[in-house]
C-alpha cells in the first residue's frame, strides 16, 4: 500500500505552493450585507434605477471627475426592434384609449397622457425607420474608501449630484459581491438591473467630456488633475509651437521646462536655452550638450556683426538690410538711446562698415563670413563722419574700455550640439539686456540657416522686455518662429512688467501654449484678466502646490500636475538640499571606487 501511494505523495510535493494569484490577491475579503471589506479598504456598489424623461449631455461628468477611487461599468443589451415595436403598439393603444375615455366622460385633458402618447409615437417612427435602437442598460458604480464615515460622505455627494438631475441610485443590498464583480473588467452583468433606453439618451452617457490633451505623438507634459489622463501631445502640431510660462519664484517653472527639454531631446528636437542663473548646466552636462558662459571675462565671444547666409527665396540685399535694422536697435540699447539724427548717422555708418569689408548687396554671400567687421571697425567709420562725435565717445567703452573684452571680438562658438545653453548669470546687470540681444540675434541667425525642429527657451524674459527694441525683437522671433520650425518658450515671474510692455500681450497671443503655475496675490488679478480665468481657476493658482497649475493648449485648458521619474528628477532638480545630496552621493561613490 505504501509503495502504491508513493507516486501520489511525490506529485503532491511537486505542485507549486505559491502562484501569481496568491501574490496579487488580498489576504482576505469579507462580504457584508451592504459593503465588502477588502483588506484595509471598504467597497460598496450602487446601481442606477431611475432616469428622467430627458438626459443632458455630459451628465455623468461630475461623477467621473470626482477625486474618488471608484470603478464604473456600463452594460448594453440590445433589444430586437420587432419585439419593442409590438410592445410600443400595445402601450400606444392603452394610452390612446385612456385619452378617448377621458374625453367621453367630459374630463379635462391630461397633459401627461398627451405627452406620453406623442413620445411613444415619435419613438415608434424612429424605430421603424432605423433612426433609433432600444437597449436594456445597466449602470453600476463601486466606490472604495478607507472607512465607513468617508463612504457615507461620498455617497451623499454622489446622490446630491445625480438627484439634482433626477437620476436615482440604490446600493446593491445582499448583492455586493455580484456588484463588485460586475464593475470589474470581466464583462459579467451579475446584478441584471436594467432600464430601457434608446440610442439618443444613451449617447449622453459618454463620460470622457473633460478636456483631454492626449495624442499618439509628442511628449508627456504632465497629468490631468481632473481625470488623471496623460497630457501627451506634440506642441508642433498646433498653429504655432510657442509657449509662455508665468509663475512666481519657486513654483516649479524651471523644473517643468527642464523636463520638457529632456523629453524633447529624446524625440530628436534641438533645444537652445538662455539661462539667467546657470541652473541648466547640470542638465547640459548630463546630455552632452554645449554650455557657453556669457560674461566680460568669458572666453566665449559673439560678434554682433555676424551675417547668416541667404536662404532659398532671400536675396543678399534682404539679409543685409534686416541685419542693419537689428544692429541699429542694438546700438540704441548699448548707447542708451539715440536722437533721430544719430539714428540716421548710425544707419549709414553700419552700411559703410560692411561696405569697407566688401560686404554689399552685390558681393558673393559665401565670402561674407571670411571678412566680417567688428565693433572697432564701426568706430573707425564713425570717426570720419560729421556729427558722430558723441556716438564715438559713447561707443569707445565697448571698443577700448572695460566692455571691449566681450563686445569687440569675433565669434568663436559652435551650436552643433542637440542642447545649447547660454549662461548669462555672470554678466553685469546693466549689460545683461545688451548681452541678451546679441545672443538672441546670434541664435536667430543660426536658426535661419538650417531648417530643423527646435525649441528656444528664454528664461526670465522680462530682462529683454525692459527695452522696447529688445521686446520688439523678441516679438518678431515669436511671430516668425513657425516658418523656421521653431517653438519659443518665454518664461517670466514678473507678470506685470511683461504684460505692461507693448509687446507683452502680442507675444502671449502668438503663443498657442500657456502654462500658469502658482501666482502671487499681487499679480493674480492681472493674470485672471489676461487669461480670462474663472474664480475657481484663480484660487487654484493661488493655492497650487509646487509643480501644479493650469495648462493651455489652443482652445483647451486643463489643471496639470507635472511629474518626473526618479532619474529625470536627479538630472533636473534645482532644490538646494537635493543637489547637495546628489553631490554627496557622487563623492561617496567615487571614494568607494
Order of alpha helices (4+ residues) and beta strands (2+ residues): alpha-alpha-beta-beta-beta-alpha-beta-alpha-alpha-beta-alpha-beta-alpha-beta-alpha-beta-beta-beta-alpha-beta-alpha-beta-alpha-alpha-alpha-alpha-alpha-beta-alpha-beta-alpha-alpha-beta-alpha-alpha-beta-alpha-alpha-beta-beta-alpha-alpha
